[in-house]
Amino acid sequence: MNLFQHFNDKEALQKAIACWDFIRKYLIDRENGEWYWSIRADGTVNREDDKAGFWKCPYHNGRMCMEVLMRLCLVE
């Protein structure tokens, strides 16, 4: 999003959108909330690692979403 916002890099915007599509499709736990940590190489959801930890917690996920929403309101 930074590359798109500051340099109008449309390829970077498409990559950011692709990341969000992946998150929506594979990582969001719609039953219990929050996002799973990762997807394994075989394509299954990693349900063993904590959903929240030092580098990934509700703060970071929520902050990312709020940051993107705020920026989209500024994009024409």
mmCIF file as gemmi writes it, N, C-alpha and C atoms, coordinates in Angstrom:
data_model
loop_
_atom_site.group_PDB
_atom_site.id
_atom_site.type_symbol
_atom_site.label_atom_id
_atom_site.label_alt_id
_atom_site.label_comp_id
_atom_site.label_asym_id
_atom_site.label_entity_id
_atom_site.label_seq_id
_atom_site.pdbx_PDB_ins_code
_atom_site.Cartn_x
_atom_site.Cartn_y
_atom_site.Cartn_z
_atom_site.occupancy
_atom_site.B_iso_or_equiv
_atom_site.pdbx_formal_charge
_atom_site.auth_seq_id
_atom_site.auth_asym_id
_atom_site.pdbx_PDB_model_num
ATOM 1 N N . MET Axp A 1 ? 0.817 -1.19 0 1 0 ? 1 A 1
ATOM 2 C CA . MET Axp A 1 ? 0 0 0 1 0 ? 1 A 1
ATOM 3 C C . MET Axp A 1 ? 0.863 1.258 0 1 0 ? 1 A 1
ATOM 4 N N . ASN Axp A 2 ? 2.007 1.203 0.684 1 0 ? 2 A 1
ATOM 5 C CA . ASN Axp A 2 ? 2.892 2.373 0.69 1 0 ? 2 A 1
ATOM 6 C C . ASN Axp A 2 ? 3.375 2.706 -0.715 1 0 ? 2 A 1
ATOM 7 N N . LEU Axp A 3 ? 3.8 1.686 -1.45 1 0 ? 3 A 1
ATOM 8 C CA . LEU Axp A 3 ? 4.305 1.926 -2.808 1 0 ? 3 A 1
ATOM 9 C C . LEU Axp A 3 ? 3.221 2.522 -3.695 1 0 ? 3 A 1
ATOM 10 N N . PHE Axp A 4 ? 2.011 2.027 -3.557 1 0 ? 4 A 1
ATOM 11 C CA . PHE Axp A 4 ? 0.921 2.563 -4.369 1 0 ? 4 A 1
ATOM 12 C C . PHE Axp A 4 ? 0.602 3.997 -3.951 1 0 ? 4 A 1
ATOM 13 N N . GLN Axp A 5 ? 0.488 4.204 -2.644 1 0 ? 5 A 1
ATOM 14 C CA . GLN Axp A 5 ? 0.096 5.526 -2.164 1 0 ? 5 A 1
ATOM 15 C C . GLN Axp A 5 ? 1.125 6.597 -2.509 1 0 ? 5 A 1
ATOM 16 N N . HIS Axp A 6 ? 2.395 6.271 -2.356 1 0 ? 6 A 1
ATOM 17 C CA . HIS Axp A 6 ? 3.422 7.295 -2.527 1 0 ? 6 A 1
ATOM 18 C C . HIS Axp A 6 ? 3.978 7.387 -3.945 1 0 ? 6 A 1
ATOM 19 N N . PHE Axp A 7 ? 3.919 6.28 -4.695 1 0 ? 7 A 1
ATOM 20 C CA . PHE Axp A 7 ? 4.533 6.268 -6.026 1 0 ? 7 A 1
ATOM 21 C C . PHE Axp A 7 ? 3.571 5.83 -7.133 1 0 ? 7 A 1
ATOM 22 N N . ASN Axp A 8 ? 2.298 5.654 -6.774 1 0 ? 8 A 1
ATOM 23 C CA . ASN Axp A 8 ? 1.277 5.223 -7.731 1 0 ? 8 A 1
ATOM 24 C C . ASN Axp A 8 ? 1.673 3.916 -8.433 1 0 ? 8 A 1
ATOM 25 N N . ASP Axp A 9 ? 2.307 3.022 -7.682 1 0 ? 9 A 1
ATOM 26 C CA . ASP Axp A 9 ? 2.755 1.738 -8.211 1 0 ? 9 A 1
ATOM 27 C C . ASP Axp A 9 ? 1.568 0.773 -8.237 1 0 ? 9 A 1
ATOM 28 N N . LYS Axp A 10 ? 0.941 0.655 -9.398 1 0 ? 10 A 1
ATOM 29 C CA . LYS Axp A 10 ? -0.267 -0.159 -9.527 1 0 ? 10 A 1
ATOM 30 C C . LYS Axp A 10 ? 0.019 -1.657 -9.347 1 0 ? 10 A 1
ATOM 31 N N . GLU Axp A 11 ? 1.21 -2.094 -9.715 1 0 ? 11 A 1
ATOM 32 C CA . GLU Axp A 11 ? 1.581 -3.501 -9.498 1 0 ? 11 A 1
ATOM 33 C C . GLU Axp A 11 ? 1.635 -3.801 -7.993 1 0 ? 11 A 1
ATOM 34 N N . ALA Axp A 12 ? 2.164 -2.875 -7.217 1 0 ? 12 A 1
ATOM 35 C CA . ALA Axp A 12 ? 2.214 -3.058 -5.763 1 0 ? 12 A 1
ATOM 36 C C . ALA Axp A 12 ? 0.8 -3.108 -5.188 1 0 ? 12 A 1
ATOM 37 N N . LEU Axp A 13 ? -0.097 -2.298 -5.718 1 0 ? 13 A 1
ATOM 38 C CA . LEU Axp A 13 ? -1.488 -2.324 -5.268 1 0 ? 13 A 1
ATOM 39 C C . LEU Axp A 13 ? -2.104 -3.688 -5.558 1 0 ? 13 A 1
ATOM 40 N N . GLN Axp A 14 ? -1.867 -4.224 -6.733 1 0 ? 14 A 1
ATOM 41 C CA . GLN Axp A 14 ? -2.404 -5.545 -7.074 1 0 ? 14 A 1
ATOM 42 C C . GLN Axp A 14 ? -1.857 -6.627 -6.146 1 0 ? 14 A 1
ATOM 43 N N . LYS Axp A 15 ? -0.596 -6.507 -5.762 1 0 ? 15 A 1
ATOM 44 C CA . LYS Axp A 15 ? -0.011 -7.478 -4.827 1 0 ? 15 A 1
ATOM 45 C C . LYS Axp A 15 ? -0.645 -7.345 -3.442 1 0 ? 15 A 1
ATOM 46 N N . ALA Axp A 16 ? -0.91 -6.13 -3.011 1 0 ? 16 A 1
ATOM 47 C CA . ALA Axp A 16 ? -1.572 -5.923 -1.721 1 0 ? 16 A 1
ATOM 48 C C . ALA Axp A 16 ? -2.981 -6.514 -1.746 1 0 ? 16 A 1
ATOM 49 N N . ILE Axp A 17 ? -3.682 -6.326 -2.839 1 0 ? 17 A 1
ATOM 50 C CA . ILE Axp A 17 ? -5.03 -6.887 -2.981 1 0 ? 17 A 1
ATOM 51 C C . ILE Axp A 17 ? -4.959 -8.411 -2.981 1 0 ? 17 A 1
ATOM 52 N N . ALA Axp A 18 ? -3.97 -8.977 -3.654 1 0 ? 18 A 1
ATOM 53 C CA . ALA Axp A 18 ? -3.799 -10.429 -3.681 1 0 ? 18 A 1
ATOM 54 C C . ALA Axp A 18 ? -3.518 -10.972 -2.279 1 0 ? 18 A 1
ATOM 55 N N . CYS Axp A 19 ? -2.735 -10.239 -1.491 1 0 ? 19 A 1
ATOM 56 C CA . CYS Axp A 19 ? -2.472 -10.654 -0.104 1 0 ? 19 A 1
ATOM 57 C C . CYS Axp A 19 ? -3.767 -10.681 0.693 1 0 ? 19 A 1
ATOM 58 N N . TRP Axp A 20 ? -4.577 -9.633 0.55 1 0 ? 20 A 1
ATOM 59 C CA . TRP Axp A 20 ? -5.845 -9.583 1.279 1 0 ? 20 A 1
ATOM 60 C C . TRP Axp A 20 ? -6.779 -10.701 0.821 1 0 ? 20 A 1
ATOM 61 N N . ASP Axp A 21 ? -6.814 -10.987 -0.467 1 0 ? 21 A 1
ATOM 62 C CA . ASP Axp A 21 ? -7.637 -12.092 -0.968 1 0 ? 21 A 1
ATOM 63 C C . ASP Axp A 21 ? -7.205 -13.417 -0.349 1 0 ? 21 A 1
ATOM 64 N N . PHE Axp A 22 ? -5.891 -13.633 -0.235 1 0 ? 22 A 1
ATOM 65 C CA . PHE Axp A 22 ? -5.363 -14.851 0.38 1 0 ? 22 A 1
ATOM 66 C C . PHE Axp A 22 ? -5.781 -14.935 1.847 1 0 ? 22 A 1
ATOM 67 N N . ILE Axp A 23 ? -5.635 -13.832 2.555 1 0 ? 23 A 1
ATOM 68 C CA . ILE Axp A 23 ? -6.028 -13.794 3.973 1 0 ? 23 A 1
ATOM 69 C C . ILE Axp A 23 ? -7.5 -14.14 4.11 1 0 ? 23 A 1
ATOM 70 N N . ARG Axp A 24 ? -8.35 -13.496 3.318 1 0 ? 24 A 1
ATOM 71 C CA . ARG Axp A 24 ? -9.795 -13.757 3.403 1 0 ? 24 A 1
ATOM 72 C C . ARG Axp A 24 ? -10.123 -15.2 3.081 1 0 ? 24 A 1
ATOM 73 N N . LYS Axp A 25 ? -9.451 -15.754 2.08 1 0 ? 25 A 1
ATOM 74 C CA . LYS Axp A 25 ? -9.766 -17.105 1.623 1 0 ? 25 A 1
ATOM 75 C C . LYS Axp A 25 ? -9.242 -18.191 2.555 1 0 ? 25 A 1
ATOM 76 N N . TYR Axp A 26 ? -8.044 -17.995 3.108 1 0 ? 26 A 1
ATOM 77 C CA . TYR Axp A 26 ? -7.385 -19.084 3.816 1 0 ? 26 A 1
ATOM 78 C C . TYR Axp A 26 ? -7.117 -18.854 5.306 1 0 ? 26 A 1
ATOM 79 N N . LEU Axp A 27 ? -6.955 -17.642 5.756 1 0 ? 27 A 1
ATOM 80 C CA . LEU Axp A 27 ? -6.456 -17.424 7.112 1 0 ? 27 A 1
ATOM 81 C C . LEU Axp A 27 ? -7.5 -16.995 8.139 1 0 ? 27 A 1
ATOM 82 N N . ILE Axp A 28 ? -8.566 -16.36 7.723 1 0 ? 28 A 1
ATOM 83 C CA . ILE Axp A 28 ? -9.555 -15.885 8.693 1 0 ? 28 A 1
ATOM 84 C C . ILE Axp A 28 ? -10.332 -17.072 9.252 1 0 ? 28 A 1
ATOM 85 N N . ASP Axp A 29 ? -10.391 -17.131 10.58 1 0 ? 29 A 1
ATOM 86 C CA . ASP Axp A 29 ? -11.192 -18.154 11.265 1 0 ? 29 A 1
ATOM 87 C C . ASP Axp A 29 ? -12.579 -17.562 11.477 1 0 ? 29 A 1
ATOM 88 N N . ARG Axp A 30 ? -13.486 -17.878 10.597 1 0 ? 30 A 1
ATOM 89 C CA . ARG Axp A 30 ? -14.825 -17.283 10.643 1 0 ? 30 A 1
ATOM 90 C C . ARG Axp A 30 ? -15.68 -17.855 11.768 1 0 ? 30 A 1
ATOM 91 N N . GLU Axp A 31 ? -15.29 -18.996 12.299 1 0 ? 31 A 1
ATOM 92 C CA . GLU Axp A 31 ? -16.052 -19.612 13.382 1 0 ? 31 A 1
ATOM 93 C C . GLU Axp A 31 ? -15.665 -19.043 14.753 1 0 ? 31 A 1
ATOM 94 N N . ASN Axp A 32 ? -14.364 -18.885 14.999 1 0 ? 32 A 1
ATOM 95 C CA . ASN Axp A 32 ? -13.891 -18.464 16.314 1 0 ? 32 A 1
ATOM 96 C C . ASN Axp A 32 ? -13.21 -17.101 16.327 1 0 ? 32 A 1
ATOM 97 N N . GLY Axp A 33 ? -13.109 -16.466 15.172 1 0 ? 33 A 1
ATOM 98 C CA . GLY Axp A 33 ? -12.483 -15.159 15.101 1 0 ? 33 A 1
ATOM 99 C C . GLY Axp A 33 ? -10.974 -15.219 14.948 1 0 ? 33 A 1
ATOM 100 N N . GLU Axp A 34 ? -10.388 -14.078 14.649 1 0 ? 34 A 1
ATOM 101 C CA . GLU Axp A 34 ? -8.946 -13.916 14.483 1 0 ? 34 A 1
ATOM 102 C C . GLU Axp A 34 ? -8.483 -14.619 13.207 1 0 ? 34 A 1
ATOM 103 N N . TRP Axp A 35 ? -7.186 -14.601 12.954 1 0 ? 35 A 1
ATOM 104 C CA . TRP Axp A 35 ? -6.604 -15.223 11.764 1 0 ? 35 A 1
ATOM 105 C C . TRP Axp A 35 ? -5.671 -16.333 12.189 1 0 ? 35 A 1
ATOM 106 N N . TYR Axp A 36 ? -5.678 -17.418 11.426 1 0 ? 36 A 1
ATOM 107 C CA . TYR Axp A 36 ? -4.705 -18.482 11.668 1 0 ? 36 A 1
ATOM 108 C C . TYR Axp A 36 ? -3.312 -17.958 11.36 1 0 ? 36 A 1
ATOM 109 N N . TRP Axp A 37 ? -2.301 -18.596 11.945 1 0 ? 37 A 1
ATOM 110 C CA . TRP Axp A 37 ? -0.923 -18.149 11.806 1 0 ? 37 A 1
ATOM 111 C C . TRP Axp A 37 ? -0.42 -18.311 10.379 1 0 ? 37 A 1
ATOM 112 N N . SER Axp A 38 ? -0.74 -19.47 9.757 1 0 ? 38 A 1
ATOM 113 C CA . SER Axp A 38 ? -0.165 -19.732 8.434 1 0 ? 38 A 1
ATOM 114 C C . SER Axp A 38 ? -0.872 -20.897 7.756 1 0 ? 38 A 1
ATOM 115 N N . ILE Axp A 39 ? -0.468 -21.131 6.535 1 0 ? 39 A 1
ATOM 116 C CA . ILE Axp A 39 ? -0.878 -22.293 5.749 1 0 ? 39 A 1
ATOM 117 C C . ILE Axp A 39 ? 0.364 -23.148 5.551 1 0 ? 39 A 1
ATOM 118 N N . ARG Axp A 40 ? 0.201 -24.449 5.717 1 0 ? 40 A 1
ATOM 119 C CA . ARG Axp A 40 ? 1.335 -25.361 5.515 1 0 ? 40 A 1
ATOM 120 C C . ARG Axp A 40 ? 1.619 -25.537 4.029 1 0 ? 40 A 1
ATOM 121 N N . ALA Axp A 41 ? 2.772 -26.12 3.725 1 0 ? 41 A 1
ATOM 122 C CA . ALA Axp A 41 ? 3.171 -26.356 2.332 1 0 ? 41 A 1
ATOM 123 C C . ALA Axp A 41 ? 2.155 -27.218 1.597 1 0 ? 41 A 1
ATOM 124 N N . ASP Axp A 42 ? 1.45 -28.087 2.325 1 0 ? 42 A 1
ATOM 125 C CA . ASP Axp A 42 ? 0.452 -28.948 1.672 1 0 ? 42 A 1
ATOM 126 C C . ASP Axp A 42 ? -0.897 -28.255 1.498 1 0 ? 42 A 1
ATOM 127 N N . GLY Axp A 43 ? -0.989 -26.979 1.912 1 0 ? 43 A 1
ATOM 128 C CA . GLY Axp A 43 ? -2.213 -26.205 1.718 1 0 ? 43 A 1
ATOM 129 C C . GLY Axp A 43 ? -3.183 -26.254 2.875 1 0 ? 43 A 1
ATOM 130 N N . THR Axp A 44 ? -2.889 -27.015 3.924 1 0 ? 44 A 1
ATOM 131 C CA . THR Axp A 44 ? -3.788 -27.08 5.075 1 0 ? 44 A 1
ATOM 132 C C . THR Axp A 44 ? -3.492 -25.933 6.038 1 0 ? 44 A 1
ATOM 133 N N . VAL Axp A 45 ? -4.498 -25.589 6.814 1 0 ? 45 A 1
ATOM 134 C CA . VAL Axp A 45 ? -4.367 -24.511 7.787 1 0 ? 45 A 1
ATOM 135 C C . VAL Axp A 45 ? -3.529 -24.987 8.967 1 0 ? 45 A 1
ATOM 136 N N . ASN Axp A 46 ? -2.607 -24.154 9.39 1 0 ? 46 A 1
ATOM 137 C CA . ASN Axp A 46 ? -1.793 -24.433 10.576 1 0 ? 46 A 1
ATOM 138 C C . ASN Axp A 46 ? -2.624 -24.076 11.799 1 0 ? 46 A 1
ATOM 139 N N . ARG Axp A 47 ? -3.181 -25.085 12.442 1 0 ? 47 A 1
ATOM 140 C CA . ARG Axp A 47 ? -4.014 -24.861 13.624 1 0 ? 47 A 1
ATOM 141 C C . ARG Axp A 47 ? -3.243 -25.089 14.918 1 0 ? 47 A 1
ATOM 142 N N . GLU Axp A 48 ? -1.978 -25.469 14.826 1 0 ? 48 A 1
ATOM 143 C CA . GLU Axp A 48 ? -1.184 -25.746 16.022 1 0 ? 48 A 1
ATOM 144 C C . GLU Axp A 48 ? -0.565 -24.482 16.639 1 0 ? 48 A 1
ATOM 145 N N . ASP Axp A 49 ? -0.071 -23.587 15.803 1 0 ? 49 A 1
ATOM 146 C CA . ASP Axp A 49 ? 0.547 -22.367 16.338 1 0 ? 49 A 1
ATOM 147 C C . ASP Axp A 49 ? -0.532 -21.417 16.846 1 0 ? 49 A 1
ATOM 148 N N . ASP Axp A 50 ? -0.159 -20.629 17.832 1 0 ? 50 A 1
ATOM 149 C CA . ASP Axp A 50 ? -1.094 -19.658 18.402 1 0 ? 50 A 1
ATOM 150 C C . ASP Axp A 50 ? -1.577 -18.687 17.333 1 0 ? 50 A 1
ATOM 151 N N . LYS Axp A 51 ? -2.831 -18.309 17.436 1 0 ? 51 A 1
ATOM 152 C CA . LYS Axp A 51 ? -3.342 -17.281 16.529 1 0 ? 51 A 1
ATOM 153 C C . LYS Axp A 51 ? -2.738 -15.927 16.872 1 0 ? 51 A 1
ATOM 154 N N . ALA Axp A 52 ? -2.486 -15.71 18.124 1 0 ? 52 A 1
ATOM 155 C CA . ALA Axp A 52 ? -1.895 -14.445 18.553 1 0 ? 52 A 1
ATOM 156 C C . ALA Axp A 52 ? -0.564 -14.732 19.235 1 0 ? 52 A 1
ATOM 157 N N . GLY Axp A 53 ? 0.38 -13.91 18.956 1 0 ? 53 A 1
ATOM 158 C CA . GLY Axp A 53 ? 1.696 -14.051 19.563 1 0 ? 53 A 1
ATOM 159 C C . GLY Axp A 53 ? 2.386 -12.706 19.532 1 0 ? 53 A 1
ATOM 160 N N . PHE Axp A 54 ? 3.67 -12.704 19.866 1 0 ? 54 A 1
ATOM 161 C CA . PHE Axp A 54 ? 4.411 -11.452 19.949 1 0 ? 54 A 1
ATOM 162 C C . PHE Axp A 54 ? 4.387 -10.68 18.626 1 0 ? 54 A 1
ATOM 163 N N . TRP Axp A 55 ? 4.553 -11.358 17.497 1 0 ? 55 A 1
ATOM 164 C CA . TRP Axp A 55 ? 4.625 -10.673 16.196 1 0 ? 55 A 1
ATOM 165 C C . TRP Axp A 55 ? 3.304 -10.678 15.438 1 0 ? 55 A 1
ATOM 166 N N . LYS Axp A 56 ? 2.319 -11.397 15.96 1 0 ? 56 A 1
ATOM 167 C CA . LYS Axp A 56 ? 1.02 -11.422 15.295 1 0 ? 56 A 1
ATOM 168 C C . LYS Axp A 56 ? -0.039 -11.461 16.388 1 0 ? 56 A 1
ATOM 169 N N . CYS Axp A 57 ? -0.784 -10.412 16.468 1 0 ? 57 A 1
ATOM 170 C CA . CYS Axp A 57 ? -1.833 -10.364 17.481 1 0 ? 57 A 1
ATOM 171 C C . CYS Axp A 57 ? -2.993 -9.55 16.925 1 0 ? 57 A 1
ATOM 172 N N . PRO Axp A 58 ? -4.118 -9.53 17.612 1 0 ? 58 A 1
ATOM 173 C CA . PRO Axp A 58 ? -5.259 -8.756 17.118 1 0 ? 58 A 1
ATOM 174 C C . PRO Axp A 58 ? -4.908 -7.297 16.832 1 0 ? 58 A 1
ATOM 175 N N . TYR Axp A 59 ? -3.979 -6.748 17.583 1 0 ? 59 A 1
ATOM 176 C CA . TYR Axp A 59 ? -3.591 -5.359 17.337 1 0 ? 59 A 1
ATOM 177 C C . TYR Axp A 59 ? -3.049 -5.186 15.928 1 0 ? 59 A 1
ATOM 178 N N . HIS Axp A 60 ? -2.129 -6.049 15.53 1 0 ? 60 A 1
ATOM 179 C CA . HIS Axp A 60 ? -1.497 -5.898 14.218 1 0 ? 60 A 1
ATOM 180 C C . HIS Axp A 60 ? -2.492 -6.124 13.08 1 0 ? 60 A 1
ATOM 181 N N . ASN Axp A 61 ? -3.308 -7.136 13.19 1 0 ? 61 A 1
ATOM 182 C CA . ASN Axp A 61 ? -4.301 -7.394 12.148 1 0 ? 61 A 1
ATOM 183 C C . ASN Axp A 61 ? -5.303 -6.252 12.052 1 0 ? 61 A 1
ATOM 184 N N . GLY Axp A 62 ? -5.818 -5.835 13.209 1 0 ? 62 A 1
ATOM 185 C CA . GLY Axp A 62 ? -6.782 -4.729 13.217 1 0 ? 62 A 1
ATOM 186 C C . GLY Axp A 62 ? -6.16 -3.43 12.737 1 0 ? 62 A 1
ATOM 187 N N . ARG Axp A 63 ? -4.942 -3.171 13.162 1 0 ? 63 A 1
ATOM 188 C CA . ARG Axp A 63 ? -4.248 -1.946 12.737 1 0 ? 63 A 1
ATOM 189 C C . ARG Axp A 63 ? -4.065 -1.925 11.229 1 0 ? 63 A 1
ATOM 190 N N . MET Axp A 64 ? -3.687 -3.076 10.649 1 0 ? 64 A 1
ATOM 191 C CA . MET Axp A 64 ? -3.52 -3.157 9.194 1 0 ? 64 A 1
ATOM 192 C C . MET Axp A 64 ? -4.836 -2.83 8.495 1 0 ? 64 A 1
ATOM 193 N N . CYS Axp A 65 ? -5.912 -3.414 8.976 1 0 ? 65 A 1
ATOM 194 C CA . CYS Axp A 65 ? -7.215 -3.177 8.338 1 0 ? 65 A 1
ATOM 195 C C . CYS Axp A 65 ? -7.623 -1.713 8.448 1 0 ? 65 A 1
ATOM 196 N N . MET Axp A 66 ? -7.447 -1.13 9.616 1 0 ? 66 A 1
ATOM 197 C CA . MET Axp A 66 ? -7.798 0.282 9.784 1 0 ? 66 A 1
ATOM 198 C C . MET Axp A 66 ? -6.918 1.179 8.919 1 0 ? 66 A 1
ATOM 199 N N . GLU Axp A 67 ? -5.641 0.841 8.833 1 0 ? 67 A 1
ATOM 200 C CA . GLU Axp A 67 ? -4.706 1.622 8.019 1 0 ? 67 A 1
ATOM 201 C C . GLU Axp A 67 ? -5.113 1.602 6.546 1 0 ? 67 A 1
ATOM 202 N N . VAL Axp A 68 ? -5.461 0.426 6.055 1 0 ? 68 A 1
ATOM 203 C CA . VAL Axp A 68 ? -5.862 0.297 4.649 1 0 ? 68 A 1
ATOM 204 C C . VAL Axp A 68 ? -7.167 1.042 4.398 1 0 ? 68 A 1
ATOM 205 N N . LEU Axp A 69 ? -8.14 0.882 5.287 1 0 ? 69 A 1
ATOM 206 C CA . LEU Axp A 69 ? -9.41 1.593 5.119 1 0 ? 69 A 1
ATOM 207 C C . LEU Axp A 69 ? -9.203 3.099 5.104 1 0 ? 69 A 1
ATOM 208 N N . MET Axp A 70 ? -8.368 3.591 5.989 1 0 ? 70 A 1
ATOM 209 C CA . MET Axp A 70 ? -8.095 5.021 6.045 1 0 ? 70 A 1
ATOM 210 C C . MET Axp A 70 ? -7.47 5.486 4.718 1 0 ? 70 A 1
ATOM 211 N N . ARG Axp A 71 ? -6.535 4.713 4.214 1 0 ? 71 A 1
ATOM 212 C CA . ARG Axp A 71 ? -5.853 5.098 2.973 1 0 ? 71 A 1
ATOM 213 C C . ARG Axp A 71 ? -6.809 5.014 1.779 1 0 ? 71 A 1
ATOM 214 N N . LEU Axp A 72 ? -7.677 4.021 1.754 1 0 ? 72 A 1
ATOM 215 C CA . LEU Axp A 72 ? -8.607 3.895 0.631 1 0 ? 72 A 1
ATOM 216 C C . LEU Axp A 72 ? -9.56 5.079 0.562 1 0 ? 72 A 1
ATOM 217 N N . CYS Axp A 73 ? -9.871 5.651 1.705 1 0 ? 73 A 1
ATOM 218 C CA . CYS Axp A 73 ? -10.73 6.838 1.723 1 0 ? 73 A 1
ATOM 219 C C . CYS Axp A 73 ? -10.035 8.04 1.11 1 0 ? 73 A 1
ATOM 220 N N . LEU Axp A 74 ? -8.689 8.008 1.072 1 0 ? 74 A 1
ATOM 221 C CA . LEU Axp A 74 ? -7.927 9.113 0.513 1 0 ? 74 A 1
ATOM 222 C C . LEU Axp A 74 ? -7.64 8.925 -0.971 1 0 ? 74 A 1
ATOM 223 N N . VAL Axp A 75 ? -7.802 7.682 -1.474 1 0 ? 75 A 1
ATOM 224 C CA . VAL Axp A 75 ? -7.517 7.387 -2.881 1 0 ? 75 A 1
ATOM 225 C C . VAL Axp A 75 ? -8.74 7.715 -3.712 1 0 ? 75 A 1
ATOM 226 N N . GLU Axp A 76 ? -8.515 8.372 -4.825 1 0 ? 76 A 1
ATOM 227 C CA . GLU Axp A 76 ? -9.653 8.714 -5.692 1 0 ? 76 A 1
ATOM 228 C C . GLU Axp A 76 ? -9.892 7.621 -6.702 1 0 ? 76 A 1
